[in-house]
């Protein structure tokens, strides 16, 4: 497991907080909105295929 320095850890927490803020603005049945939140807030810098 890789250790994160303070700045990287804060960036990761900020992305997670932004994701949760985003999904709380979505309608519960709006899968497109939730998917957009994942792509915008959690897939940043993820260059691995899926």
N, C-alpha and C positions, 0 to 999 in steps of 0.2 A: 504494500500500500504506500502511495506517495504522500509525503507530508506537504501541506500547503503553507506558504508563508502568509503573513498577516494580510497583505494586500489581495492576494488571490482568494483567500478565505472570505474577505469582505465582499469581493466581486461576486462570488458564488452565492453568498447569502442575499445580496442585492437582487440577483437574478431570480432567486426563489421567491423573495418577497414581491417582486414585480409580477411574477407569474400568478401568485395567489391574488394579488390585486386585480389582475386582468380577468381571471376566471370568476371572481365574485361579481364582475360587471356583466358576465354572460348569463343568458337565460339558461336554466337548468337543462332544457332539452335541446339547446343549440350546440350540437357537436362541432360545427364549423368554427364557432367562436372559440371554443375550448381548444380545438386543434390549432387555431391561429395563435393563441396564447402560448402553447407549447413551442411552436416553431419560432416565435419571436423572442421569447424569454428563456427557454431552456436549451435550444439548439444552437445558440450563439457559440462560435468557435469549435463546434463539433464537426470535424471533417471526416469522421468515420461513417461509412455507409450503414444503411439500416435495413 
